[in-house]
Amino acid sequence: MGEMHDWTRLPFGQGTAVEQIARTDALTAAVARGECGPTLRWYGYVGCTVILGVGQPDTIVRTDLVSDPSAPLIAKRSSGGAAVLADASFLALDVIVPSTSRHAGHDVVEAYRWPGEAWRRAISRVRTDRGHLAEETDARISVVPVALARIDRAAVQTSPAGTPERWRESVCFGTLSPYEVAWQRNVDDPDGLPVKLVGLSQIRRRGVVLYQIGVHSGFDAMVMARALAVEVAHEEEVASVLRDRIGHLGELGLTKADWPDLMSAVETELLKAD
């Protein structure tokens, strides 16, 4: 299972959110039926769409988005988690494994450790290859400990409903979850909360586990805030909170031009033998 030739590795492809969701669902079903083995699929998006997690209500987004030609489209994916702003700056990866795979795991939370650690090592390597100090990179990039994720979640859930702080729980990258990759933005406050850099979600069905993983190369907080069902008077406040909590590759000195090397590094880390 650790060798690359055991995996189906699909090339990077772009498409609309609806097309990408359909492709993910088709591949997940194929792995579940045993028609193919573990699969990696890289992709990006054409246009701008807010993709809701499978359990999110449609009421978290504005009701008039359909009639606003400048607003993002709305779609819903099969995996869990919160809303993602999927635009041309967003790099996504599907990791689909049979439920019998050692990478499927049995603990839903601990199962994230494997992809999270792989992404951390890959981003650190690419950033170091671009001339950044390895010591500085290693000090600022990490996977989120379970305890830290719980602290962040508690801070959000104790905030009053409708406040900008509470709204960040509706956005995937707005809160920390176990084993996601985080970036310590403020080097002068190493004990402060880092910002989320790589988001993880998963779905478990009979015979298959899907990990959906993504990272922003840049992030337009105002576009996200205006798509949510936030009062107009508070959009800037919500956008400010999202800006403060959501990281992107640009902060690390990486751009879309670095995607090929990043994808290669992630695959190597995911698929190398233990």
Phi, psi and omega in degrees: 000341182275347183273143183298329184288350177280349187251150166272121183243108184269143181289159178301136178217150179249154179182175176290164179299319180299317179295318182291321177297317180296320180295318177300313181298321180293317180292321178298317178295323180294319177294319179299325180278356180080016181282340174209163182273199180303141190227139172245132178224119176264143178199164176227180188240145170259132182083193182228122183222140169265116182258118181275150172291158187302329183265001182279138177285149178296342184289352178283348178250161181299144181282342184260014182297325183299326183269001181253105184294341180270353183274156175295155170284166179238134177218170179226133180264172182275339182270170185278199181092191185248188188292142179237135174273104183259104179227193185294346181266002187257125177256128184237151178221131169259129172242113186241122182230148173299151181293345176276351181293146175295341179277352179285322181066172179242337178264119186300321181286310183296336179298337180284344185299317182300304180292326180297313179295322179298315179294320179301312181296320182294313180296319179299318181295313181296318180296319178295320177298336179274006173102002178278148182296130180298322182295320180291319179297312182297330181284337188251344181247136186203167167267149186282120175295151180304317183298320180293321177299321180293322178297315180294317180298318180296321179298322179289313187287344175269356176280144181299145178301140178088351178280156178305322180297321181288328182296336184292342177289345177278351183246127185309312185277002182278344180228158179269138175232157184304133173070007169287162181270132183234159183234128178278097186290318185263099182290342179277353179226069184298343179268356178284164180294134174283172176257150180288136179246314180241125179262144180234142169214165181209161171221140180240121176233170179304119175087359187204150171231130177248125169255126174250129189227141180208159178214140176273138169275334173206164183216123178263095185296326182291322176300317179294314182298320181288340177279335180283160180280057181260142175300138184307321182296341184250005182301316181294323178296316179295317178300321180296317178298315180297320178300320182290335189253346187249123179262170179206164185299330180303328179293336181266004182082019180247148182230182177300333178296340179270356182304313181303316180291324178294316179300317179298317181294320179296315179301315180301316182289324179292322193257354181291153181295144177298000000 
